[in-house]
Amino acid sequence: MPNESNQPNILFLLADQLRWDFVGCYGAEFLETPNIDRLAAMGTRYTNAYSAHPLCVPARAALITGTHGLKTGILTNGQWVRPDYPSQGIKTWPERLNEADYSTAAIGKMHFYPWMERMGFDYKCVTEDKRWPLIRDDYHHYLHQHGSRKYVGLEHDQYEETKGAVFSINPWELSWDHFVGKEAVSYLEKHDEDNPFSMMVGFTGPHCPYDPNEEFIENVDLAKVPPAEEGVPEDCTQVKAANVEGNRRKWNGVEISDWTPEQKIKVRQHYAGLVQQVDLEVGSILDTLEKKGLLENTLIIFSSDHGDYLGDHGMAGKGTFYEGSCHIPMIISDPSNREAAVSEKQVELTDITATILTYAGCDLPDYMDSIPLPDLPYNGRGRPDVPERDAIVGAVSDGCMYLEGDWKYSKYATGEMTLFNLAEDPNEINNLINDPAYHEQAIRCESELSRRMLKLVYSGHRDKIVDHDNTLWCNPEFGTENYRRTYPQPW
């Protein structure tokens, strides 16, 4: 039975580790992404979308709560939302949608701890991170039923020699993202309820290891694949050294201190193949929406948790505020207006959370840092009257960023700092931090970063507040032996 309410269905497609410039509609001419491009042709494509927390778990924790990582304290992949978050008055966005009569589903990679945690979703079908082969998730059982299993990177032939650019041992029918796409299609085909659905689909690709099925790289035009940026910005050698050391560890087991431009191109070719595999599944999901008559009333969101250096500045993976790591694709297709549009405003991944809630008709809680995305019709209702984002504050455990217009200022636990003008230096080679001509700009960025970070850090410790309004001194109860503080203080 079709949904007859004025609430749209919500489909949130989240690729894992997809940088913005490896998608056709963002100018990539060396691969084919017809289905993501089709989505861009019926929605708003954001050209300046960024992940404020360019690591898997911090990005996803910020999304599920709508709250900045400096508030939650989740800044590395080894942290997660505190289990007593409801006692703080926090509700995840699926929990809020459940209260608004949505059926909520999570399919694919979510990267929750523990992995079976629901975080408010009614239904879950899990295909966890490629780097967690021992997780007995739904994909594990699917492979077992078909006489196979998950394979780690080092089990593939030539893995170390190719810097992780290999071919999947499992055939396409048993591949990570095909399973995710198949399960998402199955959920849509079974959906026959009066109430709207909200489904988050987390693809595991194009995250490393770069293990597409061989047929998916055949049409990647090597002559057009852009080479990695070989230069290392002045005064940034320690950041690179930390990345090189991190990739030597067992989770990856790749030595990148010596990789050649040819090896980087091969990695990029295989990465492009994985992007094309994700695109194929996006197409299957869109086709199913159309076949079921659900497309006309479904908000569709496509984005990524962060990017991948793919050899830029001699690095692999993510975790800093270079463009390859934190610049992401973002496309929103509103059911009330399927015309193509482009927004050049700077937006943040976490703003998807407030956007979802607004489309669902939910109120936005005061503690959220997420704000509704600009330049959307909001199903004909218009954007809420709240200020647009004027800058982005990024943070991970060992670095932070202030991004405003063309200016990007970052600093790291190594003591290194960078200042780039992205309009004049999009490849981020010319570090202006020690240039006297830009001293005033650097000071201004540092001042803004400090002001905003301190506010976020302080508000993140609200759970410990004892006296909200300096009245405890005159509270008779406080003077008794039986006084007990409220902990945690709700937001």
C-alpha positions as CSV (number, residue, x, y, z in Angstrom):
1,M,0.0,0.0,0.0
2,P,1.5,3.4,-0.9
3,N,2.4,6.0,1.7
4,E,-0.5,8.5,1.7
5,S,1.0,10.9,4.3
6,N,2.8,14.2,3.3
7,Q,6.0,12.8,4.7
8,P,8.4,11.7,2.1
9,N,10.2,8.3,2.1
10,I,13.9,8.9,2.8
11,L,16.7,7.0,1.1
12,F,20.3,7.8,2.4
13,L,23.1,6.2,0.3
14,L,26.5,6.5,2.0
15,A,29.6,5.3,0.2
16,D,32.6,4.4,2.3
17,Q,35.8,6.5,1.6
18,L,34.6,8.1,-1.7
19,R,36.4,11.3,-2.6
20,W,34.4,13.9,-4.6
21,D,36.5,13.9,-7.8
22,F,36.0,10.2,-8.6
23,V,32.4,10.6,-9.7
24,G,31.4,11.4,-13.3
25,C,29.1,14.4,-12.4
26,Y,32.0,15.9,-10.5
27,G,34.2,15.9,-13.6
28,A,35.7,12.5,-13.6
29,E,36.0,11.5,-17.3
30,F,38.0,8.3,-16.7
31,L,35.2,6.1,-15.2
32,E,31.5,5.6,-15.7
33,T,29.0,6.4,-12.9
34,P,25.7,6.8,-14.9
35,N,23.5,6.1,-11.9
36,I,25.0,8.6,-9.5
37,D,25.1,11.0,-12.5
38,R,21.4,10.3,-13.0
39,L,20.8,11.2,-9.4
40,A,22.7,14.5,-9.9
41,A,20.5,15.2,-13.0
42,M,17.4,15.1,-10.7
43,G,18.8,16.9,-7.7
44,T,21.1,19.4,-6.1
45,R,24.8,18.7,-6.3
46,Y,27.0,20.3,-3.7
47,T,30.5,21.2,-5.0
48,N,31.9,22.2,-1.6
49,A,30.8,19.5,0.7
50,Y,33.2,18.4,3.5
51,S,33.5,15.8,6.2
52,A,34.4,17.6,9.4
53,H,35.6,14.3,10.9
54,P,37.4,12.4,8.0
55,L,37.5,9.0,9.7
56,C,34.8,6.3,9.5
57,V,33.6,6.2,13.0
58,P,33.8,9.9,14.0
59,A,31.9,10.8,10.8
60,R,29.2,8.3,11.5
61,A,28.8,9.2,15.1
62,A,28.4,12.8,14.1
63,L,25.7,11.8,11.6
64,I,23.7,9.5,13.9
65,T,23.6,12.2,16.6
66,G,23.8,15.4,14.5
67,T,26.4,16.5,17.0
68,H,30.0,17.7,16.4
69,G,32.8,15.3,17.5
70,L,34.3,17.8,19.8
71,K,31.0,17.6,21.8
72,T,30.7,13.8,21.8
73,G,34.4,13.3,22.2
74,I,34.4,10.8,19.3
75,L,37.5,11.7,17.3
76,T,39.0,8.3,16.4
77,N,37.9,4.9,15.1
78,G,38.3,3.4,18.5
79,Q,35.5,5.4,20.2
80,W,31.7,5.4,20.0
81,V,28.6,7.1,21.5
82,R,28.3,6.5,25.2
83,P,25.7,3.7,25.9
84,D,23.7,5.9,28.3
85,Y,23.1,8.6,25.7
86,P,19.3,8.5,26.2
87,S,19.9,9.7,29.8
88,Q,21.5,12.8,28.4
89,G,18.3,13.5,26.4
90,I,20.0,12.5,23.2
91,K,18.0,10.7,20.5
92,T,19.5,9.5,17.2
93,W,17.9,10.5,14.0
94,P,16.3,7.1,13.4
95,E,14.8,7.3,16.9
96,R,13.3,10.6,16.1
97,L,11.9,9.3,12.8
98,N,10.4,6.3,14.6
99,E,8.5,8.8,16.8
100,A,7.3,10.4,13.5
101,D,5.8,7.0,12.4
102,Y,8.6,6.1,10.0
103,S,9.9,2.6,9.5
104,T,13.6,2.8,9.7
105,A,16.2,0.5,8.2
106,A,20.0,0.3,8.2
107,I,21.6,-1.9,5.5
108,G,25.3,-2.4,4.9
109,K,28.2,-0.8,6.8
110,M,27.2,1.3,9.9
111,H,30.4,0.9,12.0
112,F,28.6,1.0,15.3
113,Y,30.1,-0.5,18.5
114,P,29.2,-3.2,19.1
115,W,28.5,-4.0,15.4
116,M,25.0,-5.3,16.2
117,E,23.9,-2.1,18.0
118,R,20.7,-0.8,16.5
119,M,21.0,3.0,17.4
120,G,17.3,3.3,16.9
121,F,16.9,1.5,13.5
122,D,13.8,-0.9,13.4
123,Y,15.6,-3.2,10.9
124,K,19.3,-3.9,10.3
125,C,21.1,-6.0,7.8
126,V,24.8,-5.6,8.4
127,T,27.8,-5.8,6.1
128,E,30.6,-4.4,8.2
129,D,33.9,-2.8,7.4
130,K,36.3,-4.7,5.1
131,R,39.0,-4.5,7.7
132,W,36.9,-6.5,10.3
133,P,36.8,-10.0,8.8
134,L,35.9,-11.8,12.0
135,I,32.5,-10.0,12.5
136,R,29.8,-12.6,12.1
137,D,27.4,-10.2,10.4
138,D,24.7,-10.9,7.8
139,Y,27.2,-10.8,5.0
140,H,29.3,-13.4,6.9
141,H,26.4,-15.8,7.0
142,Y,25.5,-15.1,3.3
143,L,29.0,-16.0,2.3
144,H,29.0,-19.1,4.5
145,Q,25.8,-20.3,2.9
146,H,27.5,-20.0,-0.5
147,G,30.6,-21.9,0.6
148,S,32.8,-18.8,0.9
149,R,34.1,-16.3,3.5
150,K,35.5,-12.8,3.9
151,Y,39.1,-12.3,2.8
152,V,41.5,-9.8,4.2
153,G,43.8,-7.8,2.0
154,L,47.0,-9.8,2.6
155,E,45.3,-13.0,1.4
156,H,45.2,-11.6,-2.1
157,D,48.0,-12.3,-4.6
158,Q,50.5,-9.4,-5.0
159,Y,48.8,-7.4,-2.3
160,E,51.9,-5.9,-0.9
161,E,53.6,-5.4,-4.3
162,T,50.6,-3.5,-5.7
163,K,50.0,-1.5,-2.5
164,G,46.6,-3.0,-2.0
165,A,45.3,-2.9,-5.7
166,V,44.1,-6.5,-6.2
167,F,41.1,-8.4,-7.6
168,S,38.4,-9.8,-5.3
169,I,38.7,-13.5,-4.5
170,N,34.9,-13.7,-4.3
171,P,33.0,-13.3,-7.6
172,W,30.8,-10.2,-8.1
173,E,27.7,-12.2,-7.0
174,L,29.3,-12.6,-3.6
175,S,31.0,-9.2,-3.4
176,W,30.5,-6.8,-0.5
177,D,28.6,-4.1,-2.3
178,H,26.4,-6.4,-4.4
179,F,25.2,-7.9,-1.2
180,V,24.4,-4.5,0.2
181,G,22.6,-3.5,-3.0
182,K,20.7,-6.7,-3.1
183,E,19.5,-6.4,0.4
184,A,18.5,-2.8,-0.1
185,V,16.4,-3.8,-3.1
186,S,14.9,-6.6,-1.1
187,Y,13.8,-4.2,1.6
188,L,12.2,-1.9,-0.9
189,E,10.4,-4.8,-2.7
190,K,8.9,-5.9,0.6
191,H,7.9,-2.5,1.8
192,D,4.1,-2.3,1.6
193,E,3.1,-0.2,4.6
194,D,1.0,2.8,5.2
195,N,3.8,4.7,7.0
196,P,6.9,6.0,5.1
197,F,10.3,4.4,5.3
198,S,13.7,5.8,6.0
199,M,16.5,3.5,4.8
200,M,20.2,4.2,5.2
201,V,22.4,2.1,2.9
202,G,26.1,2.0,3.8
203,F,28.3,0.7,1.0
204,T,31.6,-0.8,2.0
205,G,33.3,0.5,-1.1
206,P,35.4,2.1,-2.4
207,H,37.3,1.6,0.9
208,C,40.6,-0.2,0.7
209,P,41.7,-2.9,0.0
210,Y,41.1,-1.9,-3.6
211,D,39.6,-5.2,-4.6
212,P,37.1,-4.8,-7.4
213,N,36.1,-7.7,-9.6
214,E,38.2,-7.7,-12.6
215,E,35.5,-6.8,-15.1
216,F,34.8,-3.5,-13.4
217,I,38.2,-2.0,-14.3
218,E,38.0,-2.8,-18.0
219,N,36.4,0.5,-19.0
220,V,38.6,2.7,-16.7
221,D,40.5,5.0,-19.0
222,L,44.1,4.9,-17.6
223,A,45.2,7.7,-19.9
224,K,42.7,10.0,-18.2
225,V,43.1,8.8,-14.6
226,P,44.6,11.9,-12.8
227,P,48.0,11.2,-11.3
228,A,48.5,11.7,-7.6
229,E,49.8,15.0,-6.3
230,E,53.4,14.1,-5.7
231,G,54.4,17.3,-3.8
232,V,54.5,17.5,0.0
233,P,53.7,21.0,1.4
234,E,56.5,22.7,3.2
235,D,56.7,22.0,6.9
236,C,54.4,19.0,6.7
237,T,56.8,16.0,6.6
238,Q,55.8,14.7,10.0
239,V,52.1,14.4,9.0
240,K,53.1,12.3,6.0
241,A,55.5,10.2,8.1
242,A,52.7,9.4,10.6
243,N,50.5,8.2,7.7
244,V,53.3,6.1,6.2
245,E,53.9,4.4,9.6
246,G,50.1,3.9,10.2
247,N,49.8,2.0,6.9
248,R,52.6,-0.4,7.8
249,R,50.5,-1.8,10.6
250,K,48.7,-5.1,10.3
251,W,45.3,-3.7,9.5
252,N,46.7,-2.6,6.1
253,G,50.3,-4.0,5.9
254,V,51.4,-1.8,3.0
255,E,54.7,0.0,2.7
256,I,54.0,3.3,0.9
257,S,57.2,5.1,1.6
258,D,58.5,3.8,-1.7
259,W,55.5,3.6,-4.0
260,T,55.9,4.8,-7.5
261,P,53.6,7.0,-9.7
262,E,52.8,3.8,-11.7
263,Q,51.7,2.0,-8.5
264,K,49.5,5.0,-7.5
265,I,47.8,4.9,-10.9
266,K,47.1,1.2,-10.5
267,V,45.6,1.9,-7.0
268,R,43.4,4.7,-8.6
269,Q,42.3,2.3,-11.4
270,H,41.2,-0.3,-8.9
271,Y,39.5,2.4,-6.7
272,A,37.6,3.6,-9.8
273,G,36.5,0.0,-10.4
274,L,35.1,-0.1,-6.9
275,V,33.3,3.2,-7.5
276,Q,31.7,1.7,-10.6
277,Q,30.5,-1.3,-8.6
278,V,28.9,1.0,-6.1
279,D,27.3,2.9,-9.0
280,L,25.8,-0.3,-10.3
281,E,24.0,-1.0,-7.0
282,V,22.8,2.6,-6.8
283,G,21.2,2.0,-10.2
284,S,19.4,-1.2,-9.0
285,I,18.1,0.7,-6.0
286,L,16.8,3.6,-8.1
287,D,15.2,1.2,-10.6
288,T,13.4,-0.6,-7.7
289,L,12.1,2.7,-6.3
290,E,10.7,3.5,-9.8
291,K,9.2,0.1,-10.3
292,K,7.5,0.1,-7.0
293,G,6.0,3.6,-7.6
294,L,8.0,5.0,-4.6
295,L,10.3,7.4,-6.5
296,E,7.8,10.2,-6.8
297,N,7.7,10.5,-3.0
298,T,11.2,9.7,-1.9
299,L,13.9,12.0,-0.8
300,I,17.2,10.6,-2.0
301,I,20.6,11.5,-0.5
302,F,24.0,10.4,-1.8
303,S,27.3,11.1,0.0
304,S,30.4,9.7,1.6
305,D,31.8,9.6,5.1
306,H,35.2,11.0,3.8
307,G,37.7,10.6,1.0
308,D,40.9,8.8,0.2
309,Y,44.3,10.4,-0.6
310,L,45.1,7.7,-3.2
311,G,48.7,8.7,-3.2
312,D,48.3,12.5,-2.9
313,H,51.3,13.9,-1.0
314,G,52.6,10.4,-0.7
315,M,49.8,9.2,1.6
316,A,47.2,6.5,1.7
317,G,43.7,6.5,3.4
318,K,42.4,9.5,5.2
319,G,42.5,11.3,8.6
320,T,43.8,14.8,7.8
321,F,42.2,17.9,6.2
322,Y,43.8,17.6,2.8
323,E,41.2,17.8,0.0
324,G,41.5,14.1,-0.9
325,S,40.7,13.1,2.7
326,C,37.8,15.5,3.6
327,H,36.2,16.8,0.3
328,I,33.2,14.6,-0.4
329,P,30.4,14.2,-3.0
330,M,26.9,15.2,-1.9
331,I,23.7,15.0,-3.9
332,I,20.2,15.6,-2.7
333,S,17.1,14.8,-4.8
334,D,13.9,16.4,-3.5
335,P,10.7,14.7,-4.6
336,S,8.9,18.0,-5.2
337,N,11.6,19.2,-7.7
338,R,13.7,16.8,-9.7
339,E,15.5,19.5,-11.7
340,A,19.3,19.5,-11.7
341,A,20.9,22.2,-9.7
342,V,24.4,23.0,-8.4
343,S,25.2,24.7,-5.0
344,E,28.6,26.1,-4.4
345,K,28.0,26.8,-0.7
346,Q,30.2,25.1,1.8
347,V,28.3,22.4,3.6
348,E,29.2,19.7,6.1
349,L,28.4,16.0,6.0
350,T,26.6,16.2,9.4
351,D,24.1,18.7,8.0
352,I,22.4,15.7,6.3
353,T,21.1,14.8,9.8
354,A,19.1,18.1,10.2
355,T,18.0,17.9,6.6
356,I,16.5,14.4,7.1
357,L,14.7,15.5,10.3
358,T,13.4,18.6,8.5
359,Y,12.0,16.7,5.6
360,A,10.4,14.2,8.1
361,G,8.7,17.1,9.9
362,C,10.7,16.6,13.1
363,D,11.8,19.4,15.4
364,L,15.5,20.1,15.6
365,P,16.9,19.7,19.1
366,D,19.0,22.6,20.5
367,Y,22.0,20.4,21.2
368,M,22.5,19.5,17.6
369,D,25.2,21.2,15.5
370,S,23.8,20.0,12.3
371,I,21.8,22.5,10.3
372,P,19.5,22.0,7.3
373,L,21.3,22.1,4.0
374,P,20.8,25.3,1.8
375,D,19.4,25.5,-1.7
376,L,16.7,22.8,-1.3
377,P,12.9,23.2,-1.6
378,Y,12.2,20.9,1.4
379,N,9.3,19.3,-0.4
380,G,7.8,22.6,-1.2
381,R,7.8,23.9,2.4
382,G,11.0,25.8,2.2
383,R,14.1,25.8,4.4
384,P,13.7,26.6,8.1
385,D,14.6,30.1,9.1
386,V,18.0,29.4,10.6
387,P,21.4,30.9,9.6
388,E,23.4,29.0,6.9
389,R,26.8,27.7,7.7
390,D,29.5,30.4,7.4
391,A,32.5,28.1,8.1
392,I,33.4,24.5,8.9
393,V,35.3,23.4,12.0
394,G,36.9,20.0,11.5
395,A,38.4,17.8,14.2
396,V,40.0,14.4,14.6
397,S,42.1,13.1,17.5
398,D,45.3,14.5,16.1
399,G,44.3,17.5,14.1
400,C,41.8,20.3,13.5
401,M,40.7,22.6,10.7
402,Y,39.0,25.9,10.0
403,L,37.5,26.2,6.5
404,E,36.0,29.5,5.3
405,G,35.5,30.2,1.7
406,D,38.8,29.6,-0.1
407,W,40.9,29.6,3.0
408,K,41.7,26.4,4.8
409,Y,43.8,26.5,8.0
410,S,44.8,23.2,9.7
411,K,47.0,22.2,12.6
412,Y,48.2,18.9,13.9
413,A,49.5,17.1,17.0
414,T,52.9,17.0,15.3
415,G,53.0,20.8,15.7
416,E,52.7,21.4,12.0
417,M,50.3,23.9,10.6
418,T,49.0,24.6,7.1
419,L,47.3,27.5,5.4
420,F,46.1,27.1,1.8
421,N,44.1,29.2,-0.6
422,L,42.1,26.6,-2.4
423,A,41.2,28.9,-5.3
424,E,44.8,29.6,-6.1
425,D,46.3,26.3,-4.9
426,P,43.7,23.5,-5.3
427,N,46.4,20.8,-4.9
428,E,47.5,22.2,-1.6
429,I,51.2,22.5,-2.2
430,N,52.0,26.1,-1.3
431,N,51.8,26.2,2.5
432,L,51.4,29.9,3.3
433,I,51.6,29.5,7.1
434,N,55.1,31.1,7.3
435,D,54.7,33.6,4.6
436,P,54.7,37.1,6.2
437,A,52.3,38.4,3.5
438,Y,49.6,36.0,5.0
439,H,50.4,36.4,8.7
440,E,47.2,38.4,9.3
441,Q,45.1,35.7,7.5
442,A,46.7,33.0,9.6
443,I,46.0,34.8,12.8
444,R,42.4,35.4,11.9
445,C,41.8,31.7,11.1
446,E,43.5,30.6,14.3
447,S,41.4,33.1,16.3
448,E,38.2,31.8,14.7
449,L,39.2,28.1,15.1
450,S,40.0,28.7,18.8
451,R,36.8,30.6,19.5
452,R,34.6,27.9,18.0
453,M,36.5,24.9,19.3
454,L,36.5,26.1,22.9
455,K,32.7,26.6,22.7
456,L,32.2,23.1,21.3
457,V,34.6,21.5,23.8
458,Y,32.9,23.2,26.8
459,S,29.4,22.3,25.6
460,G,30.5,18.7,25.2
461,H,31.0,18.5,29.0
462,R,27.4,19.4,29.9
463,D,26.9,16.0,31.5
464,K,29.3,17.1,34.3
465,I,27.6,20.4,35.2
466,V,26.5,20.6,38.8
467,D,25.3,24.2,39.1
468,H,23.6,25.6,36.0
469,D,22.8,29.1,37.2
470,N,25.1,29.8,40.2
471,T,22.3,29.2,42.7
472,L,23.7,26.1,44.5
473,W,25.1,28.3,47.2
474,C,21.6,29.2,48.4
475,N,20.1,25.8,47.9
476,P,19.2,24.3,51.3
477,E,19.2,20.8,49.9
478,F,22.9,21.2,48.9
479,G,23.8,21.8,52.5
480,T,22.4,18.5,53.7
481,E,24.2,15.2,54.0
482,N,21.8,13.5,51.6
483,Y,22.4,15.8,48.6
484,R,23.1,13.9,45.4
485,R,24.0,15.5,42.1
486,T,22.2,14.8,38.9
487,Y,24.5,12.8,36.5
488,P,24.6,12.9,33.7
489,Q,23.0,16.3,33.3
490,P,20.7,16.2,30.2
491,W,21.5,18.3,27.2
